[in-house]
Amino acid sequence: MALAWCKPRTVSHVPSHARQYAKPADLSLGDQRLTLIRRTLYPANIRNKPTPTGTWRPDVRQTIQRAIPSVQAHHTIERAWLLHRRHVRKRREAELARKFECMRRAMEELKGLDFKLYMEANQVDDPRRRSAVEMEMIKNLPALEARAFDARIRGLFPRELKAPVDTPPSKGWNYEWTPIERPI
């Protein structure tokens, strides 16, 4: 006789008094929502229908077979796509090399004209470093303006400037506006 004790038990072999304890626990409202989201995103029987997120589709093999009937056609299309991407990458690299060469020539010209300006343009600047004058000015600013000034990274476009638009402002021109005096 084969190993009888190795047979898997079915539900009919479980005593009736054990089945009453196998009910799912009563879930709270938050857990029910999570369960519903999980069931929607990851259905239990994934073979019947595609997933809502589009990560698995049962008909993908037939669709590809209909669109690309042979393996050779698929490989040809794949190689053509990779060739197109390589051409785009080479064009982009050539454009960047051209721009870099123009910048290098401009810097060499600046070096020949004014060495002091050349050194100033090539100076490495730590955007977090503040001068003593700036630190004193931050102490005198209100808290909100001091935080805004401290959060600003030098060299970037100021956040508080209004974006350029085609329509005039609703309140007109502010003739009393003056920029904040900042030491350089």
HUHU-V744407 format. One record per helix or strand. SS is the DSSP state (a for helix, b for strand). FROM is the first residue (numbers start at 1). LEN is the number of residues. If there is no record, write none. Layout:
BEGIN
[[SS	FROM	LEN] [SS	FROM	LEN]]
END
This chain:
BEGIN
[[a	4	3] [a	11	3] [a	16	7] [a	29	13] [a	60	8] [a	71	43] [a	115	7] [a	132	9] [a	143	9]]
END
